Amino acid sequence: MPVFLERHFRMLAAILLLVMTTAEFAALRRDSQANDESFHLLAGYRYLKTGALALGSEHPPLAQLIAAFPLLFLKLRLPAAHLEAGESQEYAREQEFIYANRYPAETILLWARSAAALWAVALGLVLAWWARRHFGAGPALAALLVLAFDPGFLAHGHYTNNDVPVALCFLAGVLSCNAFLTTGRLSQAVACGALSGIAMSTKYSSLLLFPIYILLYGASRLRRPDAGAPFQHSWSHLVKSGLSLGTTMFLVVFAIFRFETRPLVPSELMKNPEPVSVKILKHTELLGGLAPAIVGHPERLVLLDTLLQRTPVPAASFFRGLFLVTHHGSAGHPTYFLGQYSQRGWWYYFPVVLAIKTPTGLLLLFLLSLAVAARALLRDGFSAAFGKLRRASPDWSALTVPPAFYLLVGVQSHINIGIRHMLPMFPFVFLWVAAVLFSSRMDAPRWVRRSALVCLALVVLESVWAFPNDLGFFNFPSGGARMGPHYVVDSNLDWGQDMIRLKEYLASRKATNVCLSYFGVAPPAYFGIQSAPVPARLEDARNSGCAVVVMSNTQFAFDGGNERRFQWLSGLKPADYVGTSFRVYHLPAAAFERQ
């Protein structure tokens, strides 16, 4: 079997990538716009056409540029920009760009999503190439199979957000760092810096690469000379490689931001009468520690205002976006979880979400891999375990340190809105389980490998069962998609993606007098859905003549923590479900009489 896999590796890998790409394209044509897509597309297209970045953006532009690039060939109209516009006006511009342009929204999304799907394909190529080179064809194909059928990547791989792109960039950055720590060559440090710059220009969570690089460097210093890096660690080598990496990374970021050099707070933001310095001190943790020393001292405020408004800063938009995302992380985000509501989130949010939204087969593979690794490490007793760690290949550090550190930071996050924020962990997990269970390095028992093959089949089974509603995937032990709203909502389940399915559902039943509460930004009227808002009371529903009430799972869940406008529906059983977003209630007169 190993010989067969090696001989036919390229063909088998191509088949798996083709399966994944086919699933992506099938889903991207059936999904309506997810909530963040219009923002990313408008921001990317505006940057390509005018060179202007959105001043209030929390996202670097690279993934936006890739998704928006095909739209240049459509020559779309660009809505007028109002830099101080409120949130509602921004939504209006996004809707105009997608739904009132020269081409239908379906065409615009098809072109943009087709470009965005290339990130997932590139991730598969990198994962398969590295795994084969370091562990062999069998582990490489196993890791690629798990990726190709993982519902999280199938769900987000065709959206024009930056969650899958940052997963690719994060993996590439760590693997390039591992290559540098294996050879010690400055050219590898430069390559690592270039890939790190690309990651920083994709999403700000890539800043976690820096502490991970430090941890990996520390692990390489503890490793015995005969176990890995052939170079001698020294302060001079560390300084030279660090400068090479940092300089290259900065130049890449600077280039992607079009060599922008302007004040951190440009003149466009000066319309607010509040001093800019006070505004920034309020809205970012990065400068928050300076507040006591500056606020209350007018001369210091004037000096800080002058520096912020007049001092040119390379890639100023990068740092301004970093300030904004830091403020968002500090303030938190409204979240529903296990029947609770919070602005600050819970430390156990991501562990629970990972447990219920990770395929059962992958969870079992991970447990098996931990057992096999512990057996290999402790076979000769605890006293020998540390020596084995020092002799271990640096590849194992590259597969274990990044996801562990990422999860450690994730549990402290106050933005708990979806498993998509943990996607950078998963490629390392795919590689780890494949390497431990299927490579000759670990020499796993035969029964373990047979069990692992069964687990791989279970991954495929659950994925096929969930398709094409991958966004709302929940594993078998959690109860599946129907139980999903009892755990979490938002981008875990209901992100505006089911409007096409709702349109088809209502049309097939010739539904009239529809009342709709929708968690999304796409206009229902574009899909031919004529609806009124869901009434706040049973009496209002009776008077308005609502015959069909369509409730978004997210709207219904958050209602319990806010105004409780829809609680009159809690006593009714949904007559149907549409995708993983909507619950449908039929309200004949008899239903009102039973209340």
PyMOL commands that set and color helices and strands:
alter all, ss='L'
color gray80, all
select helices_A, chain A and resi 2-7+9-30+37-50+62-74+87-99+105-135+137-148+151-156+163-183+186-200+204-222+225-227+235-256+267-269+276-283+285-288+291-294+298-310+316-331+349-357+360-378+382-391+394-410+419-438+446-466+470-472+476-478+481-487+490-492+499-508+524-527+538-544+553-559+567-569+589-594
alter helices_A, ss='H'
color red, helices_A
select strands_A, chain A and resi 261-263+312-314+335-337+340-342+514-517+531-533+548-552+576-578+582-586
alter strands_A, ss='S'
color yellow, strands_A
deselect
rebuild
show_as cartoon
